[in-house]
Amino acid sequence: MTSSCPSNGLANSAAALAVVCVLSSGGCSRPRPEPSISFTHLPPTGQGAPEILNNIEGRVTGARPGQRIVLFARSGVWWVQPLKDQSFTPIQPDSKWKNRTHPGNAYAALLVDPGYIPPATVNELPSKGGLIRAVATAEGPTLARPVPKTLYFSGYEWEIRQTPGSPGGSRNVFDPANAWTDNHDHLHLRIARSADGWTSGEVTLSRSLGYGSYQFVVNDISQLDPAAVLTISTWDGAGPYREMDIEISRWGQPAGKNAQFVIQPYYIPANVVRFLAPAGPLVNSLMWEPGRVSFVTARPSAPGGKSAIVASHVFSSGIPPPGNESVRMNLYVFDSKQNPLRHEAEVIIEKFEYLP
């Protein structure tokens, strides 16, 4: 039997320290290194937001068959990523892994054995041991902070979104070039075609306003594709169901009503009122009071005349109190399999007005 092992392992002490001979198999093997995880792409730091998802990637050394990655993002507590029912990230044959995660002020990756059941949330990150074979974390200076891009519209500062997200449950890429103001101080939001698909536009008011009257003068929206969505909302990412919306979309259906007033969560039938928004400019408003919000969509009034109301509704259940909410306006793509988006889109918001 031939062997590539040293002929005198006892005499050659240097070789004995470097090589372990496995005579039964006729070959030599080095001790298996401890597994480890490294990050190759990290998302920027951010506050937890259910509608935002960013890419995260890495590599594993020393992984064994059947092992997988479990990702966490910290926002108050550690949350498994990207979702509770999608808590495992496979390791590719080249030892790389990649997935998406919601924003956090720290990120973690665990290499786990089969049989490990990830918790939905934990106060303290699990440590190495048992079914957890390796742990890697990234926080603080390791994470980049995107430089905010802003614009001024109707006397207020707005932050332009530049990170991907999933509004309405549909994955969208937001390009800062899709939000701007013109010489008339009108805000433009656009869905544009790119080499990789569609890009959307969004702006968020840089401060919270609280109770009061919110009014938005929107130009003609009748030309929008069934899969395009314009949302005007007060939105608070600090907790669920702290959102009130005026939404213009057919949600992929070519016929039928194209607008709705919504108090989240939308899946409660009493929280959604649909209506048909006509062509031409419209004034969309909401009056937010304790325990009550009144929505109105109307045609602009002629000089000396009254505006013609298109739709109105008063909600008095499930109304959120003020907190960290802000006004958000976005034009994005709804993922419709039957009627996918076919054309670019642009919406002009002529004016925003707030009265306490």
C-alpha positions in Angstrom: 0.0 0.0 0.0 1.4 3.3 -1.0 0.9 6.4 1.1 1.7 10.1 0.8 2.3 10.2 4.6 5.9 10.6 5.9 7.5 7.2 6.2 8.6 7.8 9.8 6.0 10.0 11.5 7.5 9.5 14.9 11.0 10.6 13.9 9.8 13.6 11.9 8.4 15.7 14.7 7.8 18.8 12.5 5.7 16.8 10.0 3.9 15.1 12.9 2.7 18.5 14.2 1.6 19.7 10.8 -0.1 16.6 9.3 -2.4 14.0 10.7 -2.0 10.7 8.9 -5.1 8.6 8.4 -3.6 5.2 7.6 -6.8 3.4 7.4 -7.7 5.5 4.3 -4.2 5.6 2.9 -4.1 9.5 3.1 -3.6 12.5 5.3 -6.1 15.1 6.5 -5.6 18.4 8.3 -7.8 19.0 11.4 -11.1 20.6 10.4 -11.0 24.3 11.2 -13.6 25.9 13.4 -16.4 27.2 11.2 -16.7 31.0 10.8 -19.0 33.6 9.2 -18.0 36.8 7.5 -20.1 39.6 5.9 -19.3 40.7 2.4 -22.2 43.2 2.0 -24.0 45.0 4.8 -27.0 47.3 4.6 -26.8 50.7 6.2 -28.0 51.2 9.8 -31.6 52.2 10.2 -34.6 52.1 12.4 -36.8 49.0 12.1 -39.4 49.4 9.3 -41.6 46.6 8.1 -41.8 47.8 4.5 -38.1 48.3 4.0 -35.8 45.4 2.9 -32.1 45.6 2.1 -29.6 43.1 0.8 -27.2 41.4 3.1 -24.5 38.9 2.0 -21.6 36.9 3.4 -19.5 33.8 3.3 -19.0 30.7 5.5 -15.8 28.8 6.2 -16.0 25.3 7.4 -19.7 24.7 7.0 -21.0 21.1 6.9 -23.9 19.6 4.8 -27.3 20.6 6.2 -26.1 23.6 8.0 -27.8 27.0 7.3 -27.6 30.7 8.2 -30.1 32.4 10.5 -30.1 36.2 10.3 -31.2 38.8 12.9 -31.5 42.6 12.9 -31.7 44.6 16.1 -34.3 47.2 16.5 -35.1 47.4 20.2 -34.8 43.6 20.3 -33.3 41.1 17.9 -35.7 40.2 15.1 -35.2 37.1 12.9 -34.9 38.0 9.2 -36.4 38.5 6.8 -39.6 37.0 8.2 -40.6 34.6 11.0 -41.7 32.0 8.4 -38.6 32.6 6.2 -36.0 32.4 8.9 -33.4 30.2 7.1 -30.8 31.4 4.5 -29.2 28.6 2.5 -25.5 28.3 1.9 -24.5 28.2 -1.7 -22.0 25.6 -3.1 -19.3 28.3 -3.3 -19.8 28.9 0.5 -21.6 32.2 -0.1 -25.0 33.2 1.3 -27.3 36.2 0.6 -30.8 37.3 1.6 -32.7 40.5 2.6 -33.2 42.1 6.0 -35.2 44.8 7.5 -33.2 47.8 8.8 -31.6 47.7 12.3 -28.8 49.3 14.3 -27.0 45.9 14.3 -27.0 42.7 12.2 -26.1 39.1 13.1 -25.6 35.8 11.2 -25.7 32.4 12.9 -24.5 29.2 11.4 -26.8 26.5 12.7 -27.2 22.7 12.5 -30.4 21.0 11.3 -33.0 21.0 14.1 -32.3 24.5 15.2 -35.6 26.5 15.6 -35.0 30.2 15.4 -37.0 32.5 17.8 -39.0 35.3 16.2 -37.5 37.8 18.6 -34.9 37.7 21.4 -33.6 40.3 23.9 -30.1 38.9 23.8 -28.5 37.4 20.7 -27.9 33.6 21.0 -24.3 32.6 21.5 -22.2 29.8 20.0 -22.9 26.4 21.5 -25.2 23.4 20.9 -26.8 23.6 17.5 -25.3 27.1 16.9 -21.8 26.6 15.4 -20.7 30.2 14.7 -21.9 33.7 15.2 -21.0 37.0 13.5 -22.3 40.5 14.3 -21.9 43.9 12.7 -22.8 47.2 14.3 -21.5 50.7 15.1 -18.8 52.1 12.7 -19.0 48.9 10.6 -22.4 50.1 9.2 -22.7 52.9 6.8 -25.2 55.7 7.2 -26.7 56.8 3.8 -26.4 60.5 3.2 -29.9 61.9 3.2 -31.2 63.5 0.0 -33.9 66.1 0.5 -36.1 68.5 -1.4 -38.3 71.4 -0.5 -42.0 71.4 -1.4 -44.8 73.6 -0.2 -42.6 75.2 2.4 -41.5 71.9 4.0 -38.4 69.7 3.8 -38.9 66.2 2.5 -36.5 63.3 2.5 -36.2 61.4 -0.7 -36.1 57.6 -0.4 -33.1 55.8 -1.8 -33.4 52.3 -0.3 -35.4 49.4 -1.5 -38.7 48.4 0.2 -41.9 46.4 -0.1 -44.9 48.9 0.0 -48.2 47.0 -0.4 -46.2 43.8 -0.2 -44.5 44.4 -3.5 -40.7 44.6 -3.8 -39.7 48.1 -5.2 -36.4 49.8 -5.9 -36.6 53.5 -5.1 -34.4 55.9 -7.1 -33.8 59.5 -5.8 -34.0 60.7 -9.4 -37.7 59.8 -9.4 -38.7 62.6 -7.0 -38.1 66.3 -7.7 -39.8 69.8 -7.8 -40.2 72.0 -10.8 -40.2 75.8 -11.3 -43.7 76.0 -10.1 -42.9 74.3 -6.8 -44.9 71.2 -7.9 -43.7 67.8 -6.7 -43.1 65.1 -9.3 -43.1 61.4 -8.5 -42.2 58.9 -11.2 -42.0 55.2 -12.0 -39.2 54.8 -14.5 -37.9 51.9 -16.5 -34.3 50.8 -15.8 -32.0 48.0 -17.1 -33.1 45.8 -14.2 -36.8 46.6 -14.2 -38.7 49.5 -12.7 -37.7 52.1 -10.2 -40.1 54.1 -8.0 -40.3 57.4 -6.2 -41.0 58.4 -2.6 -40.7 61.4 -0.3 -41.3 61.6 3.5 -41.8 64.8 5.5 -38.8 65.4 7.8 -40.9 66.1 10.9 -44.1 65.0 12.6 -47.2 67.3 12.5 -49.8 65.4 14.6 -53.5 66.2 14.7 -54.9 68.6 12.2 -56.0 69.1 8.5 -53.8 67.7 5.7 -54.6 68.7 2.1 -53.0 67.5 -1.1 -53.8 68.9 -4.6 -53.0 66.1 -7.1 -53.0 66.5 -10.9 -54.7 64.0 -13.2 -54.2 60.4 -12.1 -56.5 58.7 -14.7 -53.6 57.7 -16.9 -52.0 55.4 -14.4 -51.6 51.7 -15.3 -53.7 49.3 -13.2 -50.4 48.1 -11.5 -49.3 51.6 -10.5 -50.0 52.9 -7.0 -50.0 56.4 -5.6 -50.2 56.5 -1.8 -50.6 59.6 0.4 -50.4 58.7 4.0 -49.5 59.5 7.6 -47.2 56.7 8.5 -45.4 55.7 11.7 -42.8 53.0 11.5 -42.5 52.7 15.3 -45.4 50.2 15.5 -48.0 48.3 13.4 -51.3 49.8 12.4 -50.3 53.4 12.8 -51.0 54.4 9.2 -53.8 56.2 7.4 -53.9 56.3 3.6 -55.4 57.8 0.5 -54.5 55.3 -2.2 -55.0 55.6 -6.0 -54.7 52.3 -7.7 -56.7 49.5 -9.4 -54.3 46.9 -7.8 -53.8 45.2 -11.1 -57.5 45.1 -12.1 -58.2 46.9 -15.4 -61.8 47.8 -14.5 -63.6 49.0 -11.4 -62.9 51.6 -8.7 -59.4 53.1 -8.6 -59.2 54.8 -5.2 -59.7 54.2 -1.5 -59.5 55.6 2.0 -57.8 53.2 4.4 -57.1 52.9 8.1 -54.6 50.1 8.7 -54.9 47.2 8.9 -56.5 47.1 5.5 -57.8 43.5 5.8 -60.5 44.6 8.2 -63.4 45.3 5.8 -64.7 48.3 7.8 -61.2 50.0 7.4 -61.4 50.4 3.6 -63.7 52.5 1.5 -63.3 52.3 -2.2 -64.5 54.9 -4.8 -63.9 56.0 -8.4 -61.6 59.0 -8.8 -62.3 60.9 -12.0 -59.9 62.4 -14.4 -58.5 65.9 -13.8 -57.0 67.5 -10.7 -58.3 66.5 -7.3 -58.1 67.8 -3.8 -57.5 65.0 -1.3 -57.7 65.8 2.4 -57.9 64.2 5.8 -58.9 65.8 9.1 -57.2 63.9 12.0 -58.7 64.4 15.4 -58.7 62.3 18.6 -60.5 59.1 17.9 -61.7 60.3 14.5 -60.4 60.9 10.9 -62.4 62.4 8.1 -61.4 61.8 4.4 -62.6 63.9 1.5 -61.7 63.8 -2.2 -63.1 66.6 -4.3 -62.7 68.5 -7.5 -61.0 71.9 -7.0 -63.5 74.7 -6.6 -63.9 77.4 -9.2 -63.4 81.0 -8.1 -66.3 82.0 -5.9 -67.8 78.5 -6.1 -67.9 75.3 -4.1 -65.8 72.2 -4.7 -67.7 69.1 -5.9 -67.1 66.2 -3.5 -66.2 63.0 -5.2 -66.0 60.8 -2.1 -65.9 61.2 1.7 -65.9 59.0 4.8 -65.4 59.3 8.5 -63.6 56.6 10.5 -64.1 56.5 14.2 -62.5 53.1 15.1 -58.8 52.2 15.3 -57.6 55.7 14.9 -54.0 56.0 16.0 -52.9 58.8 18.3 -49.9 61.1 17.3 -46.4 59.7 17.8 -43.5 59.6 15.4 -45.7 59.7 12.3 -44.8 61.7 9.2 -46.5 62.4 5.8 -45.3 60.0 3.1 -46.1 60.1 -0.6 -45.0 57.4 -3.0 -45.6 56.2 -6.5 -44.7 52.5 -6.8 -45.3 49.3 -8.7 -47.8 46.7 -7.5 -46.7 43.2 -8.3 -49.7 42.0 -10.4 -49.1 38.7 -12.2 -52.2 39.1 -14.4 -51.6 42.7 -15.4 -48.0 43.7 -14.8 -46.9 47.3 -15.2 -46.4 48.2 -18.9 -45.7 51.9 -19.0 -43.7 54.5 -17.1 -45.8 56.8 -14.9 -45.6 60.2 -13.4 -47.8 62.1 -10.9 -47.7 65.8 -10.0 -48.7 67.0 -6.5 -49.3 70.7 -6.9 -49.6 71.6 -3.3 -49.5 70.3 0.3 -51.1 72.3 3.1 -51.3 71.5 6.8 -53.4 73.4 9.4 -53.3 72.4 13.1 
